Amino acid sequence: MSDIAIIGGGAAGAALFGALISRDTPDCVHWLTGGALPVGRGVAYGTPHDHHLLNVRAAGMGLYLDPHEDFVGYSARHRPGTMPTDFLPRRLFGEYIQSQLDQRIRSADQQGRRFAILPSMAASIKHTHNGYQIALDNGDTVTAKQVVLALGALSPRPLRTISKRALASGAYVLDPWSLALRPVHPRRLIVIGTGLTAIDTLISASIRWPDIELVAVSRHGLLPFVHPVLPVDPFPLQAELNARLLACDGPAAVLGEIRRTFREHQDMDWRSVIDGMRPINTRLWQAFTPRQRKQFLRHVRWVWESSRHRLAPQSAEIIQQLRDEGRLQIYAARVLDVDGEGPLDVTVRSRANQIVTTLQSDLVVQATGLDTAVAFAEHPMLSVLLHEGLAVPDPLQLGVLAQSDGRLINAAGEIQHGLYAIGSLLRGNLWECTAMPEIRSTADTLATRLTLPRMAKEASFTLSA
Ligand SMILES: Cc1cc2nc3c(=O)[nH]c(=O)nc-3n(C[C@H](O)[C@H](O)[C@H](O)COP(=O)(O)OP(=O)(O)OC[C@H]3O[C@@H](n4cnc5c(N)ncnc54)[C@H](O)[C@@H]3O)c2cc1C
């Protein structure tokens, strides 16, 4: 038995599954998709709404590395008139994922490859003398020599300031994507957060309930920066800048170097500099000491995230229009308390003048971003992995401890051979690993590793460990 199991039915699982079944391997590939349909889309690309846009241009998106299977070609065929520079609906990307998967499944079938797609949740994983035994929620088991966790973001946990009463009221929404299912027509809706998910939530609510009053609250009250309509030219001195950044000692020095570059080159678009850093972001993060990583998370994260993960220009226009019409207020304030049985009382302290105010709202939506704190997650399979010592939380709660190649570190501090992760669980090691450009190339590299003959794999492990 030398089978491979992928746990998780989102885009990362799809990219890896497609990459594996296109390779000539005697192993059977089991894909445990968790039951979510349509498979491969996950939360990001499962949206039915055309106003939920990609925040990467079409040319930067794809599922595999093969240029013949790119998203630009697909979107031109299915949505004539689209350009590689467009920010297209995430729904279209979801359809593309499905069509790419279907093609690779058909071709793998024709070539007699061995694979199984199981719409089950993995409930637990046990390490055996010969690999891993995965118990499924339907009582079945799957055994595999190599297992990859492609679990995506964890279910959001309520902020500490939310009372039990508010949580039980049904007026506090932990999952922003469930808003579309709400039958009630709220007069006012407060979103906690002003990032990309908050923007999607505000736009959806404004379309569904045109007369609704919208409020968004976050500590800085800052929206993500906006992409230019057309791509900007690369910064001509990027290579020299990246070399200087890699020589910096910690996030303060990195930030200082970037600021100096902005000051000295005021004629260039700052966004090209941030984009040009993408190839070195993981190395920068890995060079930080644990203390410097903490400093980054505390002082730099919000400005970095809003510069790096920018908003599509069309979404920014809608938000500006809502603000101009007085339908959307954005507050820079700390949420001190959310209480009540619906409507809820949301007490905030203004960042500008420290004045404490209580706002009433029919619905309050938590849109505070990616949760990767595995130690606190209510995820049965992860709990078992942590309990058994097969996985360990990252000390900053950025997923699990792992090697750069995705292999998990166990409680004894050793490499847990054959057990890998891909995507957001690896934030602690890689930081830059949650978007499709990184996911698709990681999936390709991982597929090559997983299908290497055993001897070659051991040699390559030694080289990369
Ligand atoms: C709203 C949103 C928009 C985004 N937009 C972009 C974009 O425009 N461009 C870009 O490059 N990136 C974008 N991203 C980032 C990234 O591309 C996506 O998050 C990507 O879809 C991540 O895929 P994933 O498979 O890692 O996670 P997910 O899509 O979250 O999938 C994980 C899957 O694992 C399943 N699962 C969990 N536990 C188990 C278990 N025990 N057994 C079986 N299955 C399990 C879950 O049910 C889920 O279906 C976006 C992310 C979000 C959230």
The ligand as a Tripos MOL2 file, in Angstrom:
@<TRIPOS>MOLECULE
LIG
   53    58     1     0     0
SMALL
NO_CHARGES

@<TRIPOS>ATOM
      1 C1        -13.6270   35.0940   -0.1380 C.3       1 LIG1
      2 C2        -12.2900   34.7650   -0.6740 C.ar      1 LIG1
      3 C3        -11.8780   35.2880   -1.8820 C.ar      1 LIG1
      4 C4        -10.6310   34.9710   -2.3990 C.ar      1 LIG1
      5 N1        -10.2650   35.4980   -3.5920 N.ar      1 LIG1
      6 C5         -9.0800   35.1670   -4.1250 C.ar      1 LIG1
      7 C6         -8.6900   35.6690   -5.4130 C.ar      1 LIG1
      8 O1         -9.4100   36.4450   -6.0340 O.2       1 LIG1
      9 N2         -7.4970   35.2780   -5.9150 N.ar      1 LIG1
     10 C7         -6.6660   34.4290   -5.2260 C.ar      1 LIG1
     11 O2         -5.6080   34.0820   -5.7290 O.2       1 LIG1
     12 N3         -7.0050   33.9700   -3.9980 N.ar      1 LIG1
     13 C8         -8.1780   34.3100   -3.4440 C.ar      1 LIG1
     14 N4         -8.5210   33.8070   -2.2220 N.ar      1 LIG1
     15 C9         -7.5370   32.9650   -1.5070 C.3       1 LIG1
     16 C10        -7.4740   31.4810   -2.0090 C.3       1 LIG1
     17 O3         -7.3210   31.3610   -3.3950 O.3       1 LIG1
     18 C11        -8.6840   30.7370   -1.6510 C.3       1 LIG1
     19 O4         -8.9090   30.8530   -0.2880 O.3       1 LIG1
     20 C12        -8.5750   29.2590   -2.0370 C.3       1 LIG1
     21 O5         -9.8220   28.9530   -2.4850 O.3       1 LIG1
     22 C13        -8.1210   28.3830   -0.8860 C.3       1 LIG1
     23 O6         -8.4840   27.0620   -1.1540 O.3       1 LIG1
     24 P1         -8.3160   25.9300   -0.0660 P.3       1 LIG1
     25 O7         -8.6220   24.6460   -0.7640 O.co2     1 LIG1
     26 O8         -7.0140   26.0740    0.6000 O.co2     1 LIG1
     27 O9         -9.4140   26.2300    1.0520 O.3       1 LIG1
     28 P2        -11.0030   26.1220    1.0590 P.3       1 LIG1
     29 O10       -11.5830   26.6850   -0.1720 O.co2     1 LIG1
     30 O11       -11.4320   26.7130    2.3540 O.co2     1 LIG1
     31 O12       -11.3030   24.5610    1.0540 O.3       1 LIG1
     32 C14       -11.0130   23.7100    2.1330 C.3       1 LIG1
     33 C15       -12.0010   22.5740    2.1030 C.3       1 LIG1
     34 O13       -11.5990   21.5830    3.0320 O.3       1 LIG1
     35 C16       -12.7620   21.0160    3.5930 C.3       1 LIG1
     36 N5        -12.4270   20.3230    4.8410 N.ar      1 LIG1
     37 C17       -12.0810   20.8660    6.0320 C.ar      1 LIG1
     38 N6        -11.8940   19.8810    6.9450 N.ar      1 LIG1
     39 C18       -12.1100   18.7080    6.3100 C.ar      1 LIG1
     40 C19       -12.0840   17.3420    6.7410 C.ar      1 LIG1
     41 N7        -11.8030   16.9860    8.0010 N.pl3     1 LIG1
     42 N8        -12.3620   16.3780    5.8260 N.ar      1 LIG1
     43 C20       -12.6650   16.7030    4.5300 C.ar      1 LIG1
     44 N9        -12.7140   18.0010    4.0850 N.ar      1 LIG1
     45 C21       -12.4440   18.9790    4.9690 C.ar      1 LIG1
     46 C22       -13.6560   22.2230    3.7910 C.3       1 LIG1
     47 O14       -14.9810   21.8190    3.9640 O.3       1 LIG1
     48 C23       -13.4140   22.9880    2.4920 C.3       1 LIG1
     49 O15       -14.3110   22.5880    1.4970 O.3       1 LIG1
     50 C24        -9.7640   34.1140   -1.6790 C.ar      1 LIG1
     51 C25       -10.1830   33.6010   -0.4620 C.ar      1 LIG1
     52 C26       -11.4320   33.9050    0.0390 C.ar      1 LIG1
     53 C27       -11.8560   33.3120    1.3540 C.3       1 LIG1
@<TRIPOS>BOND
     1     1     2 1
     2     2     3 ar
     3     2    52 ar
     4     3     4 ar
     5     4     5 ar
     6     4    50 ar
     7     5     6 ar
     8     6     7 ar
     9     6    13 1
    10     7     8 2
    11     7     9 ar
    12     9    10 ar
    13    10    11 2
    14    10    12 ar
    15    12    13 ar
    16    13    14 ar
    17    14    15 1
    18    14    50 ar
    19    15    16 1
    20    16    17 1
    21    16    18 1
    22    18    19 1
    23    18    20 1
    24    20    21 1
    25    20    22 1
    26    22    23 1
    27    23    24 1
    28    24    25 2
    29    24    26 1
    30    24    27 1
    31    27    28 1
    32    28    29 2
    33    28    30 1
    34    28    31 1
    35    31    32 1
    36    32    33 1
    37    33    34 1
    38    33    48 1
    39    34    35 1
    40    35    36 1
    41    35    46 1
    42    36    37 ar
    43    36    45 ar
    44    37    38 ar
    45    38    39 ar
    46    39    40 ar
    47    39    45 ar
    48    40    41 1
    49    40    42 ar
    50    42    43 ar
    51    43    44 ar
    52    44    45 ar
    53    46    47 1
    54    46    48 1
    55    48    49 1
    56    50    51 ar
    57    51    52 ar
    58    52    53 1
@<TRIPOS>SUBSTRUCTURE
     1 LIG1         1 GROUP 0 **** ****
